[in-house]
């Protein structure tokens, strides 16, 4: 509360005509950051961690809407031996067809829910 009172006191001083707009722009940026930028970056990081954890047997949905079961994961390496995480090739089986997709094109992973002991 003392910070709010101090800023209000600074805004009321007649010689600080520039301080009001600077405070206002800072407040607008803070609102945009906490409402738009931060949640989107958090969601993107969670999605990347989820698709990096794809393993054989998982059912996935691609960005194009193709649904299939992962049967093989091949990692792509740079010339220096470091992996390129979102360009890995994943082979999926959809009905009778086998399709190779890039890991970065996975929209979501469908994992069956395990029944709990209470449901059982």
C-alpha positions as CSV (number, residue, x, y, z in Angstrom):
1,X,0.0,0.0,0.0
2,X,2.9,2.4,0.7
3,X,4.1,2.0,-2.9
4,X,0.6,3.1,-4.2
5,X,0.6,6.1,-1.9
6,X,4.1,7.1,-3.0
7,X,3.2,7.0,-6.6
8,X,0.0,9.0,-6.0
9,X,2.1,11.5,-4.1
10,X,4.6,11.8,-7.0
11,X,1.8,12.2,-9.5
12,X,0.3,15.1,-7.6
13,X,3.6,17.1,-7.6
14,X,3.1,20.0,-10.1
15,X,6.6,19.8,-11.6
16,X,6.3,16.1,-12.7
17,X,4.1,16.4,-15.8
18,X,5.9,13.5,-17.6
19,X,5.6,11.0,-14.7
20,X,1.8,10.4,-15.2
21,X,2.0,9.2,-18.8
22,X,5.0,7.1,-18.1
23,X,3.2,5.4,-15.2
24,X,0.2,4.9,-17.3
25,X,2.1,3.2,-20.2
26,X,4.0,1.1,-17.7
27,X,0.6,0.0,-16.2
28,X,-0.8,-0.8,-19.6
29,X,2.3,-2.9,-20.5
30,X,2.1,-4.8,-17.2
31,X,-1.6,-5.6,-17.9
32,X,-0.8,-6.8,-21.4
33,X,2.1,-8.9,-20.0
34,X,0.2,-10.6,-17.3
35,X,-3.0,-11.2,-19.3
36,X,-1.7,-12.0,-22.8
37,X,2.0,-12.6,-23.1
38,X,2.8,-14.6,-20.0
39,X,0.0,-17.2,-20.3
40,X,0.7,-17.7,-24.0
41,X,4.4,-18.4,-23.4
42,X,3.6,-20.7,-20.5
43,X,1.1,-22.7,-22.7
44,X,3.6,-22.9,-25.5
45,X,6.3,-24.2,-23.2
46,X,3.9,-26.8,-21.8
47,X,2.9,-27.9,-25.3
48,X,6.6,-28.2,-26.4
49,X,7.4,-30.3,-23.3
50,X,4.4,-32.5,-24.1
51,X,5.3,-33.2,-27.7
52,X,8.9,-33.9,-26.7
53,X,7.7,-36.7,-24.5
54,X,5.9,-38.5,-27.3
55,X,6.8,-42.2,-27.3
56,X,5.9,-45.3,-29.1
57,X,2.3,-46.3,-28.5
58,X,0.9,-42.8,-27.9
59,X,-2.1,-41.7,-30.0
60,X,-1.6,-38.3,-31.5
61,X,-3.5,-35.7,-33.5
62,X,-1.6,-33.7,-36.1
63,X,-2.2,-30.1,-37.0
64,X,-3.9,-31.3,-40.2
65,X,-6.3,-33.5,-38.2
66,X,-4.7,-36.9,-38.9
67,X,-5.1,-39.2,-36.0
68,X,-2.8,-42.2,-35.5
69,X,-0.7,-44.2,-33.2
70,X,3.1,-43.6,-32.9
71,X,5.1,-46.6,-34.1
72,X,8.5,-45.1,-34.5
73,X,10.4,-41.9,-33.4
74,X,13.5,-40.8,-35.3
75,X,15.5,-37.9,-33.9
76,X,17.1,-35.3,-36.2
77,X,20.6,-34.3,-35.4
78,X,22.6,-31.2,-36.4
79,X,26.1,-31.6,-37.9
80,X,27.6,-31.1,-34.5
81,X,25.5,-33.9,-33.0
82,X,23.0,-31.8,-31.1
83,X,19.3,-32.7,-31.5
84,X,16.8,-30.5,-33.4
85,X,13.8,-31.0,-31.1
86,X,10.8,-30.1,-33.3
87,X,12.1,-31.5,-36.6
88,X,12.2,-35.1,-35.5
89,X,10.4,-37.5,-37.8
90,X,7.6,-39.6,-36.2
91,X,6.0,-42.5,-38.0
92,X,2.3,-43.0,-37.2
93,X,-0.1,-45.7,-38.1
94,X,-3.6,-44.5,-39.1
95,X,-5.9,-47.3,-40.1
96,X,-3.9,-49.2,-42.7
97,X,-1.6,-46.4,-43.7
98,X,1.8,-45.4,-42.2
99,X,2.5,-41.7,-42.3
100,X,5.7,-39.8,-41.4
101,X,5.1,-36.4,-39.7
102,X,7.4,-33.8,-38.0
103,X,7.2,-33.7,-34.2
104,X,6.4,-29.9,-34.4
105,X,3.2,-30.6,-36.3
106,X,1.6,-32.6,-33.5
107,X,-1.4,-30.7,-32.2
108,X,-2.2,-32.9,-29.2
109,X,-1.6,-36.3,-27.6
110,X,-4.5,-38.5,-26.7
111,X,-3.6,-40.7,-23.7
112,X,-6.2,-43.0,-22.3
113,X,-7.1,-42.2,-18.7
114,X,-6.2,-44.9,-16.2
115,X,-9.1,-45.9,-13.9
116,X,-8.6,-45.0,-10.3
117,X,-9.1,-47.5,-7.4
118,X,-12.4,-45.8,-6.5
119,X,-13.9,-46.4,-9.9
120,X,-12.7,-49.9,-10.1
